[in-house]
Amino acid sequence: MNNFQYYNPVRIVFGEGQIEKLAELVPTDARVLITYGGGSAQRTGTLDEVKTALAASGNREVFEFGGIEANPEFTTLLKAADMVNEHDIDFLLAVGGGSVLDGSKFVALVSSLTEEDGTVSRDKAWDALTSYCRDIDSAVDLGAVLTIPATGSEMNSGGVINYSERQAKLPFGNPLAFPKFSILDPLKTMTLPERQVMNGVADAFVHVMEQYLTYPVNAKVQDAFSESLLKILIEEGTAVKADPENLETRKNIMWTAT
């Protein structure tokens, strides 16, 4: 087993109705930019629930940026980063699945890479991405409301960004991109179509399997973690297909994917 350091500062807020905890978790005077994807957060009422929680206390100003793609695009994310600077945003709140979280982390990291006119430098942001964002030394604070359990992005400090114009898809990681908190409400997964639920189970399974099979260093604790997670995903993936209304199954899938 190799030498290693383990660090994970993410506060997990798990369970039904926990979105209301945003009133306590987000600074009361924050200027918040809510980021989300293709519109399901709006259709299911999750976005309204988030905004209600933010308005319940304090004096927060809330802005929105939607349209982050399933494979978050570099050009889209820089528009969000420009919005951060335009509105003096000091807290990002990602509402969605792994792609929204990945994209929001990137926005948090590159927003400070500005030109003289205050917009984010496309060249500096690209250079940062090609060096995995390792050298960035400041970031906007970030929180997450998870709606799709799959990638584990709510619990880590990395992501993957797509840049179609350059035919590139690149990873990044920086400890400053750890979410301050992640809210995991299994009820939110009840709004997902079956295909998306099953895709999430498969996604989580593959992520665990990649680490389990491709990096053998006799790390028995990590191997045992992986084996348990894979077993749970097989069991609960089968169970959720047979009984999609079982909330206990949803809870186990959500926590396993995280």
ZIMOCOR-V378685 format. One record per residue. N is the residue number from 1. RES is the residue in one letter. PHI is phi as a letter, one per 40 degrees, with the letter a starting at -180 (NA if undefined). OMEGA is omega in degrees with one decimal (* if undefined). NEAR is the number of other C-alpha atoms within 12 Angstrom. Layout:
# ZIMOCOR-V378685
n = {N & N}
res = {RES & RES}
phi = {PHI & PHI}
omega = {OMEGA & OMEGA}
near = {NEAR & NEAR}
This chain:
# ZIMOCOR-V378685
n = {1 & 2 & 3 & 4 & 5 & 6 & 7 & 8 & 9 & 10 & 11 & 12 & 13 & 14 & 15 & 16 & 17 & 18 & 19 & 20 & 21 & 22 & 23 & 24 & 25 & 26 & 27 & 28 & 29 & 30 & 31 & 32 & 33 & 34 & 35 & 36 & 37 & 38 & 39 & 40 & 41 & 42 & 43 & 44 & 45 & 46 & 47 & 48 & 49 & 50 & 51 & 52 & 53 & 54 & 55 & 56 & 57 & 58 & 59 & 60 & 61 & 62 & 63 & 64 & 65 & 66 & 67 & 68 & 69 & 70 & 71 & 72 & 73 & 74 & 75 & 76 & 77 & 78 & 79 & 80 & 81 & 82 & 83 & 84 & 85 & 86 & 87 & 88 & 89 & 90 & 91 & 92 & 93 & 94 & 95 & 96 & 97 & 98 & 99 & 100 & 101 & 102 & 103 & 104 & 105 & 106 & 107 & 108 & 109 & 110 & 111 & 112 & 113 & 114 & 115 & 116 & 117 & 118 & 119 & 120 & 121 & 122 & 123 & 124 & 125 & 126 & 127 & 128 & 129 & 130 & 131 & 132 & 133 & 134 & 135 & 136 & 137 & 138 & 139 & 140 & 141 & 142 & 143 & 144 & 145 & 146 & 147 & 148 & 149 & 150 & 151 & 152 & 153 & 154 & 155 & 156 & 157 & 158 & 159 & 160 & 161 & 162 & 163 & 164 & 165 & 166 & 167 & 168 & 169 & 170 & 171 & 172 & 173 & 174 & 175 & 176 & 177 & 178 & 179 & 180 & 181 & 182 & 183 & 184 & 185 & 186 & 187 & 188 & 189 & 190 & 191 & 192 & 193 & 194 & 195 & 196 & 197 & 198 & 199 & 200 & 201 & 202 & 203 & 204 & 205 & 206 & 207 & 208 & 209 & 210 & 211 & 212 & 213 & 214 & 215 & 216 & 217 & 218 & 219 & 220 & 221 & 222 & 223 & 224 & 225 & 226 & 227 & 228 & 229 & 230 & 231 & 232 & 233 & 234 & 235 & 236 & 237 & 238 & 239 & 240 & 241 & 242 & 243 & 244 & 245 & 246 & 247 & 248 & 249 & 250 & 251 & 252 & 253 & 254 & 255 & 256 & 257 & 258}
res = {M & N & N & F & Q & Y & Y & N & P & V & R & I & V & F & G & E & G & Q & I & E & K & L & A & E & L & V & P & T & D & A & R & V & L & I & T & Y & G & G & G & S & A & Q & R & T & G & T & L & D & E & V & K & T & A & L & A & A & S & G & N & R & E & V & F & E & F & G & G & I & E & A & N & P & E & F & T & T & L & L & K & A & A & D & M & V & N & E & H & D & I & D & F & L & L & A & V & G & G & G & S & V & L & D & G & S & K & F & V & A & L & V & S & S & L & T & E & E & D & G & T & V & S & R & D & K & A & W & D & A & L & T & S & Y & C & R & D & I & D & S & A & V & D & L & G & A & V & L & T & I & P & A & T & G & S & E & M & N & S & G & G & V & I & N & Y & S & E & R & Q & A & K & L & P & F & G & N & P & L & A & F & P & K & F & S & I & L & D & P & L & K & T & M & T & L & P & E & R & Q & V & M & N & G & V & A & D & A & F & V & H & V & M & E & Q & Y & L & T & Y & P & V & N & A & K & V & Q & D & A & F & S & E & S & L & L & K & I & L & I & E & E & G & T & A & V & K & A & D & P & E & N & L & E & T & R & K & N & I & M & W & T & A & T}
phi = {NA & c & c & a & b & b & a & a & c & c & c & c & b & b & h & c & g & c & c & c & c & d & d & c & c & c & d & c & b & c & b & b & b & c & b & a & b & c & h & c & c & c & c & c & g & c & c & c & c & c & c & c & c & c & c & c & a & g & b & c & b & b & b & b & b & b & g & c & c & c & b & d & c & d & c & c & c & c & c & c & c & c & c & d & c & c & b & f & c & b & a & b & b & c & b & i & b & c & c & c & c & d & c & c & c & c & d & d & c & c & c & c & c & b & c & c & c & g & c & c & c & c & c & c & c & c & d & c & c & c & b & g & g & c & c & c & b & a & a & c & c & b & b & b & b & c & b & b & c & a & b & g & c & c & b & b & b & b & a & b & b & c & b & c & c & b & f & b & b & b & c & a & a & a & d & c & c & d & d & c & a & b & c & b & b & d & d & c & c & c & c & c & c & d & d & c & c & c & c & c & c & c & c & c & d & c & c & c & c & d & c & c & c & c & b & c & b & f & c & c & c & c & c & c & d & c & c & c & c & c & c & c & c & c & c & c & c & c & c & c & c & c & a & c & c & c & c & c & c & c & c & c & c & c & c & c & c & c}
omega = {-177.9 & 169.8 & 176.6 & 168.6 & 177.6 & -179.0 & 175.6 & -175.4 & -172.8 & 173.3 & 177.0 & 177.1 & -167.1 & 170.6 & -178.7 & 173.8 & -174.4 & 177.3 & 178.6 & 179.1 & 176.0 & 179.0 & 178.6 & -170.6 & -178.8 & 179.8 & -171.3 & -179.2 & -174.3 & 167.2 & -165.8 & 169.8 & 175.5 & 177.4 & -179.7 & -171.1 & -168.4 & 175.8 & -179.5 & 177.6 & 176.5 & -175.0 & -176.1 & 179.9 & -178.6 & -179.5 & 177.4 & 178.5 & 177.8 & -178.3 & 176.9 & 179.6 & 179.8 & -178.9 & -172.9 & 179.7 & 175.9 & -175.8 & -176.3 & 168.4 & -171.7 & 177.6 & -177.0 & 170.9 & 179.8 & 175.3 & 176.0 & -171.2 & 176.9 & 167.0 & -167.0 & -174.6 & 177.8 & -175.6 & 176.8 & -176.6 & 177.7 & 172.0 & 176.6 & 178.8 & 174.9 & 178.8 & 176.0 & -178.2 & -179.9 & -174.5 & 179.3 & -179.6 & 176.4 & 174.3 & 175.2 & 177.9 & -178.7 & 179.8 & -177.8 & -179.5 & -173.7 & -178.6 & 177.8 & 179.2 & 177.8 & -178.7 & -178.9 & 175.2 & 179.4 & 176.7 & -179.8 & -175.6 & -171.6 & -176.5 & -178.6 & -176.6 & -169.1 & 169.1 & 179.4 & -179.0 & 177.3 & 176.5 & 179.7 & 179.3 & 178.3 & -179.6 & 179.1 & 179.6 & 177.4 & 177.6 & 178.9 & -178.6 & -179.4 & 173.2 & 174.5 & -179.7 & -176.4 & -171.8 & 178.2 & -172.9 & 174.6 & -178.7 & 173.3 & 177.2 & -172.4 & 170.1 & -175.9 & 168.1 & -173.6 & 177.5 & -178.3 & 177.7 & -178.1 & -165.3 & -175.1 & -178.0 & 179.6 & -173.9 & -177.1 & -173.3 & -177.8 & 178.4 & 178.2 & -177.1 & 178.7 & 174.5 & -172.0 & -177.7 & 179.4 & -177.5 & -176.2 & 172.3 & -167.0 & 176.1 & 173.4 & 177.4 & -179.8 & -179.3 & 179.0 & -177.7 & 172.7 & 172.4 & 174.2 & 177.2 & 171.1 & 177.3 & -179.9 & 178.4 & -177.0 & 177.7 & -178.3 & -179.9 & 178.5 & -178.8 & -175.6 & 172.2 & -176.6 & -177.1 & -178.5 & 176.6 & -177.8 & 174.6 & 179.0 & 176.9 & 179.9 & 179.2 & 179.0 & -179.9 & -178.6 & 178.7 & 178.4 & -177.5 & 178.1 & -179.2 & -176.3 & -172.8 & -167.9 & -178.3 & -177.2 & 178.9 & 178.9 & 176.8 & -169.2 & 178.5 & 179.1 & 177.9 & 179.5 & 173.6 & -177.0 & -178.9 & 178.5 & -179.9 & 178.9 & 179.1 & 179.9 & -179.1 & 176.8 & -177.8 & -173.9 & 174.2 & 175.7 & -177.1 & -176.8 & 176.7 & -179.9 & -176.3 & -174.3 & -179.0 & -178.1 & -175.6 & 178.7 & 175.7 & 179.1 & 179.4 & -178.1 & 176.7 & -176.9 & -178.3 & 177.8 & 179.8 & 178.7 & *}
near = {12 & 11 & 7 & 8 & 6 & 8 & 13 & 19 & 18 & 26 & 21 & 30 & 30 & 27 & 26 & 21 & 20 & 28 & 40 & 28 & 32 & 35 & 24 & 21 & 33 & 41 & 26 & 22 & 20 & 31 & 31 & 36 & 41 & 43 & 51 & 43 & 36 & 22 & 22 & 25 & 35 & 25 & 16 & 22 & 18 & 32 & 33 & 21 & 25 & 41 & 32 & 20 & 26 & 34 & 26 & 20 & 21 & 20 & 16 & 26 & 25 & 32 & 29 & 32 & 37 & 30 & 30 & 39 & 31 & 23 & 29 & 38 & 33 & 39 & 29 & 32 & 41 & 37 & 30 & 40 & 41 & 31 & 32 & 40 & 31 & 21 & 24 & 22 & 34 & 34 & 41 & 49 & 50 & 49 & 50 & 47 & 47 & 42 & 40 & 47 & 51 & 51 & 55 & 57 & 51 & 57 & 54 & 48 & 46 & 45 & 42 & 33 & 35 & 23 & 17 & 9 & 11 & 19 & 25 & 32 & 24 & 26 & 18 & 23 & 36 & 31 & 19 & 31 & 35 & 24 & 17 & 26 & 36 & 24 & 22 & 28 & 18 & 22 & 33 & 35 & 35 & 46 & 47 & 52 & 53 & 49 & 47 & 51 & 45 & 36 & 36 & 39 & 41 & 49 & 41 & 34 & 38 & 34 & 37 & 33 & 42 & 30 & 26 & 16 & 12 & 14 & 11 & 18 & 21 & 29 & 27 & 35 & 30 & 31 & 32 & 31 & 41 & 37 & 43 & 34 & 37 & 41 & 42 & 42 & 36 & 37 & 32 & 38 & 42 & 28 & 24 & 27 & 18 & 21 & 18 & 22 & 35 & 30 & 23 & 34 & 42 & 27 & 30 & 35 & 35 & 24 & 25 & 32 & 24 & 16 & 22 & 25 & 18 & 13 & 15 & 15 & 16 & 14 & 18 & 14 & 13 & 21 & 23 & 16 & 18 & 26 & 21 & 20 & 31 & 29 & 22 & 29 & 40 & 25 & 21 & 33 & 37 & 22 & 23 & 33 & 24 & 14 & 16 & 27 & 20 & 21 & 22 & 22 & 30 & 41 & 31 & 31 & 45 & 43 & 33 & 37 & 43 & 37}
